[in-house]
């Protein structure tokens, strides 16, 4: 199974990028992992929040393959422990899904069309974090899930 993370916008902080890259490097030993950064043209960033959300949704949906299972990283999603997330990953692998796509939305969230396409929403915390920090937390949690599934000592 391939895990594909879609992000609206890029991570500007070199410190966060270095930490994200650390976990992405570790993930290579466990799964096929890819990240795609999607950006709206600058002229659209002057539009209303709703118009930006709509444009981001259209862009995202145009990039996700039809055979991919889409999970949104969303504040309205289901909270879970690291072990529960590992169990979710194991369940998805057991189903024989070829591509599992996760998405971190833009500053204004997801469009209704993206919510309709998604099969699950997961919350990483009840707290609010920057999208850049969510990338780090998700990548670390995905790595942690893989070590849990292998019975390795990373997760205590």
N, C-alpha and C positions, 0 to 999 in steps of 0.2 A: 504494500500500500504506500502511496505517496501522500505526504502531508504538504499542502500548499497554503501559505499564509498570504492573504491579500491585505495590504495596508493603504489607506488613503493618506497620501503625503509621505514624506521621508523623515528620517530622524536626523535632526540638525546637530545634536550634541555628539561630539567625538567620543566623549567618555561613555555615553550610553551605547554608541555604536560599537565600541571596543568590547563592552560586556556582552552585547547581543552576539557579536561575532564569536566570542568565546564559546557560548552555548551552541551556536550553529555548528561550530567545528566539532563539538562533542557529539551532536546529534547524528553526524555522518556515520558513526559506528553502529547506529541503531535503525535508522529509517532514511528513506529518500525524502528530503526536505527542501522546499523551494520557497522563496519569498518574492512577491511582486509588489512594487511600489507604484501606485496609481495616482496621477496628479491631474487635476483639472487645468485647462488653459488659464493663464492669469486673468484674462478678461472676464471669465465666469466667476472669479472670486469676489467680484464687486456686486454680484447678484444677491438677492435676498437669501436668507437662510434656507427657506423651502426650495428655492430654485437650485441652490448649491447641492442640497441633499438629493434632489431629483437627478441632477446631472451626475453626481457621484454614483448614485444607484444604477443609472444607465451604463456608466463606464464599467462598474464592477460586474454587472450581469453580462456584459458583452465579453468579459474575460474568463468567466467561469464556465468550464465545460459542462455539457448537459448530463454527463454521467457522473459528475462530482456531487458528493453530499456536502451541503453548505451548513456550517455552524458559525453563528455570529457571536463575537465577543461583545457583549452588550450589558449595560447596567441593569436592564430588565430581565436578564437571563437567570438561569438556575445556578445558585451557588453550590459549590461542591468542594470537598476536601481533595488533597493531592491524591490520596488513594482512590477516591471516587472518580477523579479525572483519569487515573491510570486504568481503572475498570472500564470507563467509557472508551478509551483508546483500544483496549483489548477487545471489547465488544465490536467496535468498528472493524478491526482487523479480522475478527472471526467471521464477519458478514461477507468478506471478500470484496469489499469496496476498493476500487482502483485508486480513486483520488478523494481525499478528505480535505475540503477547503475550509479554512477558518478566515474570518474577516474582521479587521479592526476598522470601524467606520471613521468618518470625518468628524469635525468638531460638533456638528449638529445631529449626529446619529445617522440612522439608515432611512431610506425611503420606504414607503409602504410596499412597493414591488420587491424590494430586497427582503423585507420581513416575510412576505408571502412565499418567496423562493426558499427561504431557510427552513431547515428541518429541526433545528435546535438553536437555542440561545443559551450561552454560558456566561456567567458573571465571574470575574476573577476576584471581586471584592465588592462590598457594599459601599466602600469609599470611592471617590472619584480620583482618577489619575490622568496624567497627560497621555495622549496616544503614544507618545514616544516611550514612556515608561511601561505602558501596557505591552508593547513589543518585547521589551526585556522580560517582564514577568511571564508572558505567555511562553516565550522561548525557554526560559528556565523551567517552567512547569511541565512543558512537553519533555524536556530532558529528564526531569525528575520522574515523570510517568514511565519513561522507558527504563530507567534504572529500577523502579519499583517492580515492573513486570519481569525484569531479569533477576530480581532478588539481590541486587547489588547494594552496597552499604551507603550510597549517597543519601538516601532517605532514611532517617532514623526514626 
